[in-house]
Amino acid sequence: MDGRSGRVRIGEFNNLFEHIDQQEYRKILAGTEQEMRLKKLRAMQRR
C-alpha cells in the first residue's frame, strides 16, 4: 500500500493488523464497553 486509494490484495491488507485471539478480543471489548459506560455516567453527572 502506498497511501493512495485503490486496490490492495487481501493478504497484504491482513498483514497490516496484529492477530489477537478470542480471549484478548473479549478483554479489549469489555474494556471499551466499560469506558463507554463511564463516559456516559460522567456526562449524566455533569447535568
CHARMM internal coordinates of N, CA and C (Angstrom, degrees):
IC EDIT
DIST 1 N 1 CA 1.4485
DIST 1 CA 1 C 1.5216
ANGL 1 N 1 CA 1 C 109.10
DIST 1 C 2 N 1.2864
ANGL 1 CA 1 C 2 N 115.47
DIHE 1 N 1 CA 1 C 2 N 139.65
DIST 2 N 2 CA 1.4572
ANGL 1 C 2 N 2 CA 119.91
DIHE 1 CA 1 C 2 N 2 CA -174.77
DIST 2 CA 2 C 1.5312
ANGL 2 N 2 CA 2 C 113.01
DIHE 1 C 2 N 2 CA 2 C -119.04
DIST 2 C 3 N 1.3426
ANGL 2 CA 2 C 3 N 117.90
DIHE 2 N 2 CA 2 C 3 N 14.87
DIST 3 N 3 CA 1.4577
ANGL 2 C 3 N 3 CA 120.60
DIHE 2 CA 2 C 3 N 3 CA 178.68
DIST 3 CA 3 C 1.5139
ANGL 3 N 3 CA 3 C 114.23
DIHE 2 C 3 N 3 CA 3 C 88.42
DIST 3 C 4 N 1.2962
ANGL 3 CA 3 C 4 N 116.56
DIHE 3 N 3 CA 3 C 4 N -11.80
DIST 4 N 4 CA 1.4658
ANGL 3 C 4 N 4 CA 120.30
DIHE 3 CA 3 C 4 N 4 CA 177.54
DIST 4 CA 4 C 1.5214
ANGL 4 N 4 CA 4 C 109.07
DIHE 3 C 4 N 4 CA 4 C -93.60
DIST 4 C 5 N 1.3243
ANGL 4 CA 4 C 5 N 116.69
DIHE 4 N 4 CA 4 C 5 N 151.73
DIST 5 N 5 CA 1.4555
ANGL 4 C 5 N 5 CA 118.52
DIHE 4 CA 4 C 5 N 5 CA 176.56
DIST 5 CA 5 C 1.5211
ANGL 5 N 5 CA 5 C 108.48
DIHE 4 C 5 N 5 CA 5 C -74.06
DIST 5 C 6 N 1.2851
ANGL 5 CA 5 C 6 N 114.95
DIHE 5 N 5 CA 5 C 6 N 147.59
DIST 6 N 6 CA 1.4486
ANGL 5 C 6 N 6 CA 120.23
DIHE 5 CA 5 C 6 N 6 CA -178.96
DIST 6 CA 6 C 1.5143
ANGL 6 N 6 CA 6 C 110.17
DIHE 5 C 6 N 6 CA 6 C 158.99
DIST 6 C 7 N 1.2886
ANGL 6 CA 6 C 7 N 116.08
DIHE 6 N 6 CA 6 C 7 N -165.13
DIST 7 N 7 CA 1.4589
ANGL 6 C 7 N 7 CA 120.82
DIHE 6 CA 6 C 7 N 7 CA -178.08
DIST 7 CA 7 C 1.5178
ANGL 7 N 7 CA 7 C 111.22
DIHE 6 C 7 N 7 CA 7 C -80.09
DIST 7 C 8 N 1.3133
ANGL 7 CA 7 C 8 N 114.07
DIHE 7 N 7 CA 7 C 8 N 148.65
DIST 8 N 8 CA 1.4580
ANGL 7 C 8 N 8 CA 120.51
DIHE 7 CA 7 C 8 N 8 CA 175.67
DIST 8 CA 8 C 1.5259
ANGL 8 N 8 CA 8 C 107.19
DIHE 7 C 8 N 8 CA 8 C -143.90
DIST 8 C 9 N 1.2948
ANGL 8 CA 8 C 9 N 116.27
DIHE 8 N 8 CA 8 C 9 N 145.52
DIST 9 N 9 CA 1.4627
ANGL 8 C 9 N 9 CA 119.82
DIHE 8 CA 8 C 9 N 9 CA 177.68
DIST 9 CA 9 C 1.5194
ANGL 9 N 9 CA 9 C 109.28
DIHE 8 C 9 N 9 CA 9 C -72.39
DIST 9 C 10 N 1.3335
ANGL 9 CA 9 C 10 N 116.75
DIHE 9 N 9 CA 9 C 10 N 141.70
DIST 10 N 10 CA 1.4582
ANGL 9 C 10 N 10 CA 121.03
DIHE 9 CA 9 C 10 N 10 CA -177.18
DIST 10 CA 10 C 1.5264
ANGL 10 N 10 CA 10 C 111.05
DIHE 9 C 10 N 10 CA 10 C -61.32
DIST 10 C 11 N 1.3103
ANGL 10 CA 10 C 11 N 118.65
DIHE 10 N 10 CA 10 C 11 N -36.93
DIST 11 N 11 CA 1.4633
ANGL 10 C 11 N 11 CA 121.44
DIHE 10 CA 10 C 11 N 11 CA 177.84
DIST 11 CA 11 C 1.5128
ANGL 11 N 11 CA 11 C 111.41
DIHE 10 C 11 N 11 CA 11 C -62.90
DIST 11 C 12 N 1.3111
ANGL 11 CA 11 C 12 N 116.16
DIHE 11 N 11 CA 11 C 12 N -42.72
DIST 12 N 12 CA 1.4692
ANGL 11 C 12 N 12 CA 121.37
DIHE 11 CA 11 C 12 N 12 CA 177.90
DIST 12 CA 12 C 1.5263
ANGL 12 N 12 CA 12 C 110.01
DIHE 11 C 12 N 12 CA 12 C -63.76
DIST 12 C 13 N 1.3182
ANGL 12 CA 12 C 13 N 115.64
DIHE 12 N 12 CA 12 C 13 N -41.96
DIST 13 N 13 CA 1.4631
ANGL 12 C 13 N 13 CA 121.25
DIHE 12 CA 12 C 13 N 13 CA 178.60
DIST 13 CA 13 C 1.5248
ANGL 13 N 13 CA 13 C 110.74
DIHE 12 C 13 N 13 CA 13 C -62.00
DIST 13 C 14 N 1.3256
ANGL 13 CA 13 C 14 N 117.64
DIHE 13 N 13 CA 13 C 14 N -47.37
DIST 14 N 14 CA 1.4620
ANGL 13 C 14 N 14 CA 121.89
DIHE 13 CA 13 C 14 N 14 CA -178.84
DIST 14 CA 14 C 1.5185
ANGL 14 N 14 CA 14 C 112.20
DIHE 13 C 14 N 14 CA 14 C -63.17
DIST 14 C 15 N 1.3110
ANGL 14 CA 14 C 15 N 117.94
DIHE 14 N 14 CA 14 C 15 N -32.18
DIST 15 N 15 CA 1.4588
ANGL 14 C 15 N 15 CA 121.29
DIHE 14 CA 14 C 15 N 15 CA -179.71
DIST 15 CA 15 C 1.5237
ANGL 15 N 15 CA 15 C 112.95
DIHE 14 C 15 N 15 CA 15 C -69.85
DIST 15 C 16 N 1.3264
ANGL 15 CA 15 C 16 N 117.33
DIHE 15 N 15 CA 15 C 16 N -14.61
DIST 16 N 16 CA 1.4594
ANGL 15 C 16 N 16 CA 120.58
DIHE 15 CA 15 C 16 N 16 CA 179.39
DIST 16 CA 16 C 1.5274
ANGL 16 N 16 CA 16 C 112.32
DIHE 15 C 16 N 16 CA 16 C -76.23
DIST 16 C 17 N 1.3278
ANGL 16 CA 16 C 17 N 117.40
DIHE 16 N 16 CA 16 C 17 N -13.49
DIST 17 N 17 CA 1.4550
ANGL 16 C 17 N 17 CA 121.99
DIHE 16 CA 16 C 17 N 17 CA -174.89
DIST 17 CA 17 C 1.5182
ANGL 17 N 17 CA 17 C 111.18
DIHE 16 C 17 N 17 CA 17 C -114.65
DIST 17 C 18 N 1.3199
ANGL 17 CA 17 C 18 N 115.62
DIHE 17 N 17 CA 17 C 18 N 144.95
DIST 18 N 18 CA 1.4578
ANGL 17 C 18 N 18 CA 121.59
DIHE 17 CA 17 C 18 N 18 CA 178.27
DIST 18 CA 18 C 1.5273
ANGL 18 N 18 CA 18 C 109.22
DIHE 17 C 18 N 18 CA 18 C -78.65
DIST 18 C 19 N 1.3211
ANGL 18 CA 18 C 19 N 116.82
DIHE 18 N 18 CA 18 C 19 N 134.88
DIST 19 N 19 CA 1.4621
ANGL 18 C 19 N 19 CA 121.00
DIHE 18 CA 18 C 19 N 19 CA 178.27
DIST 19 CA 19 C 1.5236
ANGL 19 N 19 CA 19 C 109.65
DIHE 18 C 19 N 19 CA 19 C -77.79
DIST 19 C 20 N 1.3308
ANGL 19 CA 19 C 20 N 117.00
DIHE 19 N 19 CA 19 C 20 N 133.97
DIST 20 N 20 CA 1.4604
ANGL 19 C 20 N 20 CA 120.89
DIHE 19 CA 19 C 20 N 20 CA 174.13
DIST 20 CA 20 C 1.5195
ANGL 20 N 20 CA 20 C 108.58
DIHE 19 C 20 N 20 CA 20 C -126.73
DIST 20 C 21 N 1.3309
ANGL 20 CA 20 C 21 N 116.05
DIHE 20 N 20 CA 20 C 21 N 149.95
DIST 21 N 21 CA 1.4610
ANGL 20 C 21 N 21 CA 119.38
DIHE 20 CA 20 C 21 N 21 CA 179.01
DIST 21 CA 21 C 1.5291
ANGL 21 N 21 CA 21 C 109.64
DIHE 20 C 21 N 21 CA 21 C -85.84
DIST 21 C 22 N 1.3297
ANGL 21 CA 21 C 22 N 115.91
DIHE 21 N 21 CA 21 C 22 N 172.13
DIST 22 N 22 CA 1.4643
ANGL 21 C 22 N 22 CA 121.60
DIHE 21 CA 21 C 22 N 22 CA -175.32
DIST 22 CA 22 C 1.5240
ANGL 22 N 22 CA 22 C 112.10
DIHE 21 C 22 N 22 CA 22 C -61.01
DIST 22 C 23 N 1.3309
ANGL 22 CA 22 C 23 N 117.31
DIHE 22 N 22 CA 22 C 23 N -39.75
DIST 23 N 23 CA 1.4600
ANGL 22 C 23 N 23 CA 120.84
DIHE 22 CA 22 C 23 N 23 CA -178.77
DIST 23 CA 23 C 1.5293
ANGL 23 N 23 CA 23 C 110.67
DIHE 22 C 23 N 23 CA 23 C -63.25
DIST 23 C 24 N 1.3113
ANGL 23 CA 23 C 24 N 116.35
DIHE 23 N 23 CA 23 C 24 N -45.15
DIST 24 N 24 CA 1.4674
ANGL 23 C 24 N 24 CA 120.35
DIHE 23 CA 23 C 24 N 24 CA 178.66
DIST 24 CA 24 C 1.5334
ANGL 24 N 24 CA 24 C 110.49
DIHE 23 C 24 N 24 CA 24 C -65.17
DIST 24 C 25 N 1.3422
ANGL 24 CA 24 C 25 N 116.46
DIHE 24 N 24 CA 24 C 25 N -38.88
DIST 25 N 25 CA 1.4646
ANGL 24 C 25 N 25 CA 121.27
DIHE 24 CA 24 C 25 N 25 CA 177.78
DIST 25 CA 25 C 1.5282
ANGL 25 N 25 CA 25 C 110.55
DIHE 24 C 25 N 25 CA 25 C -59.76
DIST 25 C 26 N 1.3450
ANGL 25 CA 25 C 26 N 116.36
DIHE 25 N 25 CA 25 C 26 N -45.10
DIST 26 N 26 CA 1.4646
ANGL 25 C 26 N 26 CA 120.17
DIHE 25 CA 25 C 26 N 26 CA -179.83
DIST 26 CA 26 C 1.5273
ANGL 26 N 26 CA 26 C 111.62
DIHE 25 C 26 N 26 CA 26 C -63.36
DIST 26 C 27 N 1.3400
ANGL 26 CA 26 C 27 N 117.21
DIHE 26 N 26 CA 26 C 27 N -38.05
DIST 27 N 27 CA 1.4648
ANGL 26 C 27 N 27 CA 120.75
DIHE 26 CA 26 C 27 N 27 CA 178.39
DIST 27 CA 27 C 1.5272
ANGL 27 N 27 CA 27 C 110.62
DIHE 26 C 27 N 27 CA 27 C -64.43
DIST 27 C 28 N 1.3229
ANGL 27 CA 27 C 28 N 116.31
DIHE 27 N 27 CA 27 C 28 N -43.37
DIST 28 N 28 CA 1.4662
ANGL 27 C 28 N 28 CA 121.20
DIHE 27 CA 27 C 28 N 28 CA 179.18
DIST 28 CA 28 C 1.5206
ANGL 28 N 28 CA 28 C 109.99
DIHE 27 C 28 N 28 CA 28 C -63.81
DIST 28 C 29 N 1.3327
ANGL 28 CA 28 C 29 N 116.49
DIHE 28 N 28 CA 28 C 29 N -44.56
DIST 29 N 29 CA 1.4597
ANGL 28 C 29 N 29 CA 121.40
DIHE 28 CA 28 C 29 N 29 CA 179.92
DIST 29 CA 29 C 1.5249
ANGL 29 N 29 CA 29 C 110.96
DIHE 28 C 29 N 29 CA 29 C -62.32
DIST 29 C 30 N 1.3334
ANGL 29 CA 29 C 30 N 117.24
DIHE 29 N 29 CA 29 C 30 N -43.90
DIST 30 N 30 CA 1.4644
ANGL 29 C 30 N 30 CA 120.95
DIHE 29 CA 29 C 30 N 30 CA 179.01
DIST 30 CA 30 C 1.5258
ANGL 30 N 30 CA 30 C 110.46
DIHE 29 C 30 N 30 CA 30 C -62.55
DIST 30 C 31 N 1.3203
ANGL 30 CA 30 C 31 N 117.28
DIHE 30 N 30 CA 30 C 31 N -41.33
DIST 31 N 31 CA 1.4616
ANGL 30 C 31 N 31 CA 120.95
DIHE 30 CA 30 C 31 N 31 CA 178.35
DIST 31 CA 31 C 1.5134
ANGL 31 N 31 CA 31 C 111.91
DIHE 30 C 31 N 31 CA 31 C -63.64
DIST 31 C 32 N 1.3165
ANGL 31 CA 31 C 32 N 116.18
DIHE 31 N 31 CA 31 C 32 N -40.71
DIST 32 N 32 CA 1.4626
ANGL 31 C 32 N 32 CA 121.16
DIHE 31 CA 31 C 32 N 32 CA 179.13
DIST 32 CA 32 C 1.5248
ANGL 32 N 32 CA 32 C 110.58
DIHE 31 C 32 N 32 CA 32 C -65.48
DIST 32 C 33 N 1.3371
ANGL 32 CA 32 C 33 N 116.49
DIHE 32 N 32 CA 32 C 33 N -43.55
DIST 33 N 33 CA 1.4632
ANGL 32 C 33 N 33 CA 120.40
DIHE 32 CA 32 C 33 N 33 CA 179.24
DIST 33 CA 33 C 1.5231
ANGL 33 N 33 CA 33 C 110.79
DIHE 32 C 33 N 33 CA 33 C -63.77
DIST 33 C 34 N 1.3269
ANGL 33 CA 33 C 34 N 116.83
DIHE 33 N 33 CA 33 C 34 N -39.45
DIST 34 N 34 CA 1.4581
ANGL 33 C 34 N 34 CA 120.65
DIHE 33 CA 33 C 34 N 34 CA 178.77
DIST 34 CA 34 C 1.5298
ANGL 34 N 34 CA 34 C 110.28
DIHE 33 C 34 N 34 CA 34 C -64.17
DIST 34 C 35 N 1.3178
ANGL 34 CA 34 C 35 N 117.21
DIHE 34 N 34 CA 34 C 35 N -42.70
DIST 35 N 35 CA 1.4646
ANGL 34 C 35 N 35 CA 120.80
DIHE 34 CA 34 C 35 N 35 CA 178.01
DIST 35 CA 35 C 1.5253
ANGL 35 N 35 CA 35 C 110.99
DIHE 34 C 35 N 35 CA 35 C -60.58
DIST 35 C 36 N 1.3284
ANGL 35 CA 35 C 36 N 116.94
DIHE 35 N 35 CA 35 C 36 N -40.96
DIST 36 N 36 CA 1.4659
ANGL 35 C 36 N 36 CA 120.64
DIHE 35 CA 35 C 36 N 36 CA 179.74
DIST 36 CA 36 C 1.5297
ANGL 36 N 36 CA 36 C 110.69
DIHE 35 C 36 N 36 CA 36 C -64.99
DIST 36 C 37 N 1.3402
ANGL 36 CA 36 C 37 N 117.03
DIHE 36 N 36 CA 36 C 37 N -41.32
DIST 37 N 37 CA 1.4706
ANGL 36 C 37 N 37 CA 120.14
DIHE 36 CA 36 C 37 N 37 CA 178.67
DIST 37 CA 37 C 1.5268
ANGL 37 N 37 CA 37 C 110.83
DIHE 36 C 37 N 37 CA 37 C -64.47
DIST 37 C 38 N 1.3398
ANGL 37 CA 37 C 38 N 116.72
DIHE 37 N 37 CA 37 C 38 N -42.98
DIST 38 N 38 CA 1.4653
ANGL 37 C 38 N 38 CA 120.04
DIHE 37 CA 37 C 38 N 38 CA 179.04
DIST 38 CA 38 C 1.5244
ANGL 38 N 38 CA 38 C 111.48
DIHE 37 C 38 N 38 CA 38 C -62.95
DIST 38 C 39 N 1.3210
ANGL 38 CA 38 C 39 N 116.40
DIHE 38 N 38 CA 38 C 39 N -40.69
DIST 39 N 39 CA 1.4662
ANGL 38 C 39 N 39 CA 120.62
DIHE 38 CA 38 C 39 N 39 CA 178.86
DIST 39 CA 39 C 1.5281
ANGL 39 N 39 CA 39 C 110.16
DIHE 38 C 39 N 39 CA 39 C -61.93
DIST 39 C 40 N 1.3342
ANGL 39 CA 39 C 40 N 115.97
DIHE 39 N 39 CA 39 C 40 N -42.68
DIST 40 N 40 CA 1.4609
ANGL 39 C 40 N 40 CA 120.82
DIHE 39 CA 39 C 40 N 40 CA 179.56
DIST 40 CA 40 C 1.5338
ANGL 40 N 40 CA 40 C 110.65
DIHE 39 C 40 N 40 CA 40 C -64.69
DIST 40 C 41 N 1.3363
ANGL 40 CA 40 C 41 N 117.00
DIHE 40 N 40 CA 40 C 41 N -43.19
DIST 41 N 41 CA 1.4632
ANGL 40 C 41 N 41 CA 120.59
DIHE 40 CA 40 C 41 N 41 CA 179.24
DIST 41 CA 41 C 1.5242
ANGL 41 N 41 CA 41 C 111.61
DIHE 40 C 41 N 41 CA 41 C -63.77
DIST 41 C 42 N 1.3248
ANGL 41 CA 41 C 42 N 116.74
DIHE 41 N 41 CA 41 C 42 N -40.33
DIST 42 N 42 CA 1.4684
ANGL 41 C 42 N 42 CA 120.07
DIHE 41 CA 41 C 42 N 42 CA 178.48
DIST 42 CA 42 C 1.5248
ANGL 42 N 42 CA 42 C 110.86
DIHE 41 C 42 N 42 CA 42 C -63.77
DIST 42 C 43 N 1.3277
ANGL 42 CA 42 C 43 N 116.09
DIHE 42 N 42 CA 42 C 43 N -39.83
DIST 43 N 43 CA 1.4667
ANGL 42 C 43 N 43 CA 120.17
DIHE 42 CA 42 C 43 N 43 CA 178.87
DIST 43 CA 43 C 1.5271
ANGL 43 N 43 CA 43 C 110.26
DIHE 42 C 43 N 43 CA 43 C -64.93
DIST 43 C 44 N 1.3302
ANGL 43 CA 43 C 44 N 116.76
DIHE 43 N 43 CA 43 C 44 N -39.42
DIST 44 N 44 CA 1.4639
ANGL 43 C 44 N 44 CA 120.80
DIHE 43 CA 43 C 44 N 44 CA 178.79
DIST 44 CA 44 C 1.5288
ANGL 44 N 44 CA 44 C 110.43
DIHE 43 C 44 N 44 CA 44 C -66.46
DIST 44 C 45 N 1.3150
ANGL 44 CA 44 C 45 N 116.41
DIHE 44 N 44 CA 44 C 45 N -37.03
DIST 45 N 45 CA 1.4591
ANGL 44 C 45 N 45 CA 121.57
DIHE 44 CA 44 C 45 N 45 CA -178.56
DIST 45 CA 45 C 1.5296
ANGL 45 N 45 CA 45 C 111.21
DIHE 44 C 45 N 45 CA 45 C -66.80
DIST 45 C 46 N 1.3239
ANGL 45 CA 45 C 46 N 117.29
DIHE 45 N 45 CA 45 C 46 N -33.59
DIST 46 N 46 CA 1.4688
ANGL 45 C 46 N 46 CA 121.88
DIHE 45 CA 45 C 46 N 46 CA -178.88
DIST 46 CA 46 C 1.5200
ANGL 46 N 46 CA 46 C 112.50
DIHE 45 C 46 N 46 CA 46 C -72.07
DIST 46 C 47 N 1.3121
ANGL 46 CA 46 C 47 N 117.93
DIHE 46 N 46 CA 46 C 47 N -19.94
DIST 47 N 47 CA 1.4779
ANGL 46 C 47 N 47 CA 121.14
DIHE 46 CA 46 C 47 N 47 CA -176.65
DIST 47 CA 47 C 1.4949
ANGL 47 N 47 CA 47 C 112.13
DIHE 46 C 47 N 47 CA 47 C -73.58
END
COOR INIT
IC SEED 1 N 1 CA 1 C
IC BUILD
